[in-house]
Amino acid sequence: MTRPSRSLLTFTLIVVALILQGCPQGTTIADINADPGRFRDKEVTITGNVVTSFGALGEGGYEVDDGTGRIAVVTTQGVPGQGARVRVTGRVSSGITFAGRSFGTYIRETNRKTLSRR
């Protein structure tokens, strides 16, 4: 390989690595449920299917299953229908903590995108 080709390849690999490093990493629901304290008050993004939903006047909640577990999502932006595939961003909150375990972990939605079903 010639010197300019090697330099171009090295430069390209560095640029690709920097771009990939800046991409947001998805969090699984299992990660959140396993250690809710680590995620408390932090913004996370999850992707999954809505398994239950309830609401009135544009507020309510729904439960998302990503294949690793389920978590409740509280929203003031309208409630998606059961079976919808969504990407949810929000802050993790917990109801109470007792004996080192968190009960009532949920996500307070700040952004949502409905995705097409696969």
C-alpha positions in Angstrom: 0.0 0.0 0.0 1.4 3.4 -0.9 1.9 6.1 1.7 -1.0 8.3 0.6 -3.4 5.3 0.5 -2.4 4.3 4.0 -2.8 7.9 5.3 -6.2 8.1 3.7 -7.3 4.8 5.2 -6.1 5.8 8.6 -7.9 9.2 8.4 -11.1 7.5 7.2 -11.0 5.0 10.1 -10.5 7.8 12.6 -13.4 9.8 11.2 -15.7 6.8 11.3 -14.7 5.9 14.9 -15.5 9.5 16.0 -18.9 9.5 14.3 -19.8 6.2 15.8 -18.7 7.4 19.3 -21.1 10.3 19.0 -24.1 8.1 18.3 -26.5 7.6 21.2 -26.4 4.2 22.7 -29.8 2.5 23.4 -30.5 1.3 26.9 -32.4 -1.9 27.5 -35.2 -2.1 30.0 -33.3 -5.0 31.7 -30.4 -2.6 32.3 -32.7 -0.1 34.0 -34.6 -2.7 36.1 -31.3 -4.3 37.2 -29.9 -1.1 38.6 -32.5 1.7 38.7 -30.3 3.8 41.0 -27.6 4.1 38.3 -30.2 5.5 35.9 -32.2 7.6 38.3 -32.7 11.2 37.0 -30.8 10.3 33.8 -32.1 10.6 30.3 -32.4 7.2 28.5 -33.8 6.0 25.2 -35.6 2.7 24.9 -37.3 1.1 21.9 -40.1 -1.5 22.2 -43.8 -2.3 21.8 -46.6 -0.8 23.8 -48.3 -3.7 25.7 -50.8 -1.6 27.8 -51.9 2.0 27.8 -54.3 4.2 29.6 -55.0 7.9 29.6 -57.5 10.8 29.6 -57.3 14.3 28.1 -53.8 13.7 26.6 -52.2 12.5 29.8 -51.6 9.0 31.1 -49.2 6.1 30.8 -48.2 3.0 29.0 -46.0 0.0 29.4 -43.2 -0.8 26.9 -41.7 -4.2 26.4 -38.3 -4.3 24.5 -37.9 -8.1 24.8 -35.6 -7.8 27.9 -38.3 -6.6 30.2 -41.1 -4.1 30.7 -41.3 -0.6 32.1 -44.0 2.0 32.7 -43.8 5.4 30.9 -45.7 8.5 32.1 -46.6 11.0 29.5 -48.4 14.4 29.0 -48.1 14.1 25.2 -50.9 11.7 24.4 -50.9 7.9 24.8 -49.9 5.5 22.0 -52.1 2.6 21.3 -51.5 -0.9 22.3 -49.2 -2.7 19.9 -47.5 0.4 18.7 -43.7 0.3 18.3 -42.1 3.3 19.9 -38.7 4.9 20.7 -39.1 6.7 24.0 -36.7 9.2 25.5 -37.2 10.3 29.1 -35.9 10.5 32.6 -35.9 7.5 34.9 -37.7 7.9 38.2 -38.5 5.6 41.1 -41.4 5.4 43.4 -39.7 4.1 46.6 -36.5 2.3 47.5 -36.6 -0.2 50.3 -33.8 -2.5 51.4 -31.7 -1.5 48.4 -34.5 -2.4 45.9 -36.4 0.1 43.8 -40.2 -0.3 43.5 -42.2 1.5 40.9 -39.4 2.4 38.4 -40.8 4.4 35.5 -39.7 6.8 32.7 -41.1 10.3 32.5 -41.4 10.8 28.7 -39.7 13.9 27.1 -39.8 12.6 23.5 -41.4 9.8 21.6 -41.3 8.5 18.0 -43.7 5.9 16.7 -41.9 3.4 14.5 -43.3 1.2 11.8 -43.9 -2.4 12.7 -41.4 -5.0 11.4 
